[in-house]
Amino acid sequence: MLRAWRRARERYFEARHPFPIEAWCESRARLPLLAALTEEEASRLGPRAWRFLFDKRLSLHPELDVTFDLPARLALAAQACLLTLGWTEREHREAFANFHEILILPEAFKRHVEEMDEFGVMHEYVDERAGETSYQGPIVIAFPDLMESGDLNGFNVMIHEASHKLDLGNSPDADGFPPLPRDIDPREWHRVFTAVWQDLQAHLAQGRSPPIDDYAASHPGECFAVCCEYFFTAPRILDDAYPALYALLVRYFRQDPLPRRFRP
């Protein structure tokens, strides 16, 4: 009975809001990340992103509303939904049930931060951010950084913040330990990510640049989010640097982005 009701609800939505195929084609043409998808993947991602736009409120600064057309909105939603492309519709909805709004600001924004170090000393500073989110809070993204996302270079602010939302699925703090499927042992997750964390710290301690963005070494939650950015937008770099982590994320996301990177 419940499945029948859900199918009826989906048919009603499709009748009321036909999928804009031309806008979706334009979205894919604009972003290499989306253009690299197979046709089968794109045919699943497009409708999911379309529904995402109705499930989440997209709030734009007034000066952005005119320029943020439908292909841009679809592209934004698709970059978030790319994370859950390998999951069922139910899993996708549950994973992103902890927020209801995406807020786009015209510029990077500043936050006053207070942090205590390992010696108990409190440090205060002003942090400039491209994006942020919190437990049950909206995803906030700076427009210039969103416009720099979508390429195949290891940077994607939408994927980064959406990864935090996955991470926050079982805790009020992003700790790099999201809810895991049954086929992944939490001990394995901890072991693999700990090895990556220690390698990042060793690079910095020796004055060497890590193989991925050193922001990953700032916090376990940021390590997970940065690794997700690389997994989807620069999979070869992540696989070369941390093959065990890449293989673990393939199982977690139930998709392998590496072949997409080298499609003609």
Number of C-alpha atoms within 10 A of each C-alpha: 6 7 8 9 10 11 12 12 12 13 12 11 14 13 10 9 12 10 17 14 13 9 18 26 17 16 22 22 15 16 18 16 25 25 20 20 19 12 10 8 14 20 13 13 22 26 18 21 24 22 17 21 17 11 15 16 14 18 15 16 13 10 10 14 11 9 8 12 11 15 20 19 17 25 26 23 23 29 24 21 24 25 23 23 21 20 17 10 12 8 13 18 15 12 23 22 15 17 19 14 17 21 17 22 21 15 14 15 15 11 10 9 10 11 11 10 9 7 6 8 9 10 10 11 10 10 11 11 15 20 21 19 18 17 18 16 14 21 22 22 24 20 22 14 18 18 14 11 23 25 17 19 15 23 22 26 27 27 26 22 26 24 26 26 27 24 24 25 21 16 13 11 15 24 17 21 20 21 15 14 11 8 8 12 11 15 8 11 18 13 13 17 21 13 14 20 18 11 17 23 18 15 15 13 10 8 9 11 13 17 14 19 16 16 13 20 23 12 14 17 20 21 23 23 27 26 26 27 27 25 25 27 26 22 24 20 18 24 16 11 16 19 14 16 20 24 14 16 17 16 15 20 18 14 16 16 20 19 12 17 18 9 10 5
